Amino acid sequence: MTASMTTVAVPETLTAASLARFRAALGEGSATARGGPLVLRGGADMWCTGLSLDAIDGDLQANAAMDSLLDVLRRLRAHEGATVALVEGRAAGGGTGIAAACDVVVAVRGARFSLPEALFGLTPATVAPFVVARIGPARARAMMLDGEARDADWALGSGLADLVVDLHEIEGALARLSRRLRRADGGAVLGVRRLTSPPDLEAALETGRGETLRRLADPDVRARIRRFNAGQAPWQ
């Protein structure tokens, strides 16, 4: 990894503990406070599967998990430097949303993106503004309804990814991005985000949080989650 970029590890699954570490890495006291390009990098097989179903199986857990996820998204948006999601493996649910919230998405060939929430009776409401802003409502609707994984080439063609690279090209691609992105002033980076963000983004995030918590209060949704945790298909 080029020394001119700060790297933050993306948790494979967003649990209470992993979200706390993730938020701390993005926090005011971290290296990211200095600004400059920031790279979110996950595992080679699993980039991030989003919120753990265990983390939202209960009202208190769900509220805390949603607050933590919103805080992660807000910290990414407030970073005074370009943010880059380097997606090598599978990104699902909130993981896809975190990638979409970054300024630049680099997909390694073999990466997969999905939004499977509807299979559990949920919607990706919290991250939907970022996904819709990148790929448009029609593609986002199809992605949210079928829950199927899309590959890196689809992501590039749809706007979910900005660059597709092979495994051996990762370091060179990041070095080139760093040279380009670190030239931008922090204030300009924030200004560009404001210009290109969905209207009323903060209101949309709060609406998404409320929608998710409302769906999680549905007994059928809870039953689907528990069936999945027991190794069954959630819709059975």
C-alpha positions in Angstrom: 0.0 0.0 0.0 1.3 3.4 -0.9 2.4 5.4 2.1 0.5 8.5 0.9 -2.8 6.8 1.6 -4.3 5.9 5.0 -5.8 2.4 5.1 -8.7 1.4 7.3 -9.7 -2.3 7.6 -13.4 -2.9 6.8 -14.9 -5.6 9.1 -16.1 -8.7 7.4 -19.3 -8.5 9.5 -20.6 -5.5 11.3 -21.2 -6.5 14.9 -21.2 -4.3 18.0 -17.5 -4.9 18.6 -16.4 -4.6 14.9 -18.4 -1.4 14.4 -16.7 0.1 17.5 -13.3 -0.6 16.0 -14.3 0.6 12.6 -15.7 3.9 14.0 -12.6 4.4 16.1 -10.4 4.0 13.0 -12.5 6.6 11.3 -12.6 8.9 14.3 -11.3 12.3 15.1 -8.2 10.9 17.0 -7.1 8.6 14.2 -4.7 9.2 11.3 -7.7 10.0 9.1 -8.1 13.3 10.9 -5.1 14.6 8.9 -7.1 14.3 5.7 -5.7 12.9 2.5 -6.9 9.9 0.6 -8.4 7.1 2.7 -8.7 3.5 1.5 -11.2 1.1 2.9 -9.9 -2.4 2.4 -11.5 -5.7 3.4 -10.7 -9.4 3.0 -9.9 -11.0 -0.3 -12.9 -13.3 -0.1 -15.3 -11.2 2.0 -15.2 -7.5 1.8 -18.1 -6.8 4.1 -21.5 -8.6 4.5 -23.1 -5.7 6.3 -24.8 -5.8 9.7 -24.7 -9.2 11.5 -28.2 -10.6 11.9 -27.4 -11.3 15.5 -26.6 -7.6 16.0 -30.2 -6.6 15.0 -32.1 -9.5 16.7 -33.6 -7.4 19.5 -34.7 -3.8 19.9 -31.8 -2.5 21.8 -29.3 -4.3 19.6 -31.0 -3.0 16.5 -31.1 0.6 17.7 -27.4 0.5 18.7 -26.4 -1.2 15.4 -28.2 1.3 13.3 -26.8 4.3 15.2 -23.3 2.9 14.7 -23.8 2.3 11.0 -25.1 5.8 10.5 -22.1 7.1 12.4 -19.7 5.2 10.1 -21.4 6.7 7.0 -21.3 10.2 8.5 -17.6 9.9 9.3 -16.9 8.8 5.8 -18.8 11.8 4.4 -17.0 14.2 6.8 -13.4 13.0 6.0 -11.4 15.8 4.4 -9.9 13.7 1.7 -11.1 11.4 -1.0 -12.4 8.0 0.2 -11.7 4.9 -1.8 -13.4 1.5 -1.4 -11.1 -1.3 -2.6 -13.5 -4.3 -2.9 -11.7 -7.6 -3.5 -14.3 -10.1 -2.3 -18.1 -10.1 -1.6 -19.9 -7.0 -0.5 -23.4 -7.5 0.7 -26.1 -5.3 2.2 -24.6 -2.6 4.3 -21.2 -3.6 2.9 -22.4 -2.6 -0.6 -23.8 0.6 0.9 -20.5 1.5 2.6 -18.7 1.0 -0.7 -21.2 3.2 -2.5 -20.8 5.9 0.1 -17.1 6.3 -0.9 -15.9 8.7 -3.5 -14.2 6.1 -5.6 -14.9 2.4 -5.8 -12.2 0.1 -7.1 -13.5 -3.4 -7.8 -11.0 -6.2 -8.1 -12.0 -8.7 -10.7 -14.0 -11.4 -8.9 -15.7 -8.9 -6.5 -19.4 -9.3 -6.0 -22.0 -6.8 -4.9 -25.5 -7.6 -3.5 -28.4 -6.2 -1.5 -30.2 -9.3 -0.1 -32.3 -7.5 2.6 -35.6 -8.2 0.9 -35.1 -12.0 1.4 -35.4 -11.3 5.2 -38.4 -8.9 4.8 -36.1 -5.9 5.2 -35.0 -3.1 2.9 -31.6 -1.5 2.5 -33.2 1.7 3.5 -30.2 3.2 5.4 -27.7 2.8 2.5 -30.2 3.2 -0.3 -29.5 6.9 -0.9 -25.9 6.1 -1.8 -26.7 3.2 -4.0 -29.4 5.0 -5.9 -27.1 8.0 -6.4 -24.6 5.7 -8.0 -26.7 3.4 -10.2 -30.1 5.1 -10.5 -33.5 4.0 -9.2 -34.3 1.4 -11.8 -31.1 -0.6 -11.4 -31.2 -0.1 -7.6 -34.8 -1.4 -7.5 -33.9 -4.6 -9.4 -30.8 -5.2 -7.2 -32.9 -4.7 -4.0 -35.7 -7.0 -5.1 -33.8 -10.0 -6.5 -31.0 -10.1 -3.9 -28.6 -11.5 -6.6 -24.9 -10.8 -6.6 -23.5 -8.6 -9.4 -20.0 -8.9 -10.6 -17.3 -6.3 -11.0 -18.0 -5.7 -14.7 -21.7 -5.1 -14.0 -20.7 -2.7 -11.2 -18.4 -0.8 -13.6 -21.1 -0.5 -16.3 -23.7 0.6 -13.8 -21.6 3.1 -12.0 -21.4 1.2 -8.7 -17.7 0.8 -9.4 -15.3 3.4 -11.0 -12.5 1.1 -11.8 -12.0 -2.7 -12.3 -8.5 -4.1 -11.8 -6.9 -7.5 -11.7 -5.3 -8.8 -8.5 -1.8 -8.0 -9.6 -2.8 -4.4 -10.5 -4.1 -3.3 -7.1 -1.0 -1.6 -5.7 -0.3 0.2 -9.0 -3.9 1.4 -9.3 -3.9 2.7 -5.7 -0.6 4.5 -6.2 -2.0 6.3 -9.3 -5.2 7.2 -7.5 -3.2 8.5 -4.5 -1.2 10.8 -6.8 -4.3 12.2 -8.3 -6.6 12.4 -5.3 -4.2 13.9 -2.8 -3.9 17.1 -4.9 -7.5 18.1 -4.0 -7.9 20.5 -1.0 -9.9 19.1 1.8 -12.5 21.9 1.6 -12.9 21.2 -2.1 -13.4 17.5 -1.4 -16.2 18.3 1.0 -17.7 20.7 -1.5 -17.7 18.2 -4.3 -19.5 15.7 -2.0 -22.2 18.3 -1.2 -22.7 19.0 -4.9 -23.0 15.3 -5.8 -24.9 13.9 -2.8 -28.6 13.1 -2.8 -30.8 16.0 -1.8 -31.5 16.1 1.9 -29.1 13.3 2.6 -29.2 13.6 6.4 -33.0 13.4 6.4 -32.8 10.4 4.1 -30.4 8.6 6.4 -32.8 9.2 9.4 -35.7 8.0 7.3 -33.8 4.9 6.4 -32.9 4.2 10.0 -36.6 4.5 11.0 -37.7 2.2 8.1 -35.2 -0.5 9.1 -36.2 -0.4 12.7 -39.9 -0.5 11.8 -39.4 -3.6 9.6 -37.3 -5.2 12.3 -40.3 -4.9 14.7 -42.4 -7.1 12.4 -42.7 -10.6 13.9 -42.4 -12.2 10.4 -39.1 -10.4 9.8 -37.8 -11.7 13.1 -38.9 -15.2 12.2 -37.1 -15.0 8.9 -33.9 -13.9 10.6 -34.1 -16.7 13.1 -34.8 -19.3 10.4 -31.6 -18.1 8.6 -29.6 -18.2 11.8 -30.8 -21.8 12.1 -29.5 -22.7 8.7 -32.8 -22.5 6.8 -33.8 -20.3 3.9 -35.4 -17.2 5.4 -38.4 -17.3 3.1 -39.4 -20.9 3.9 
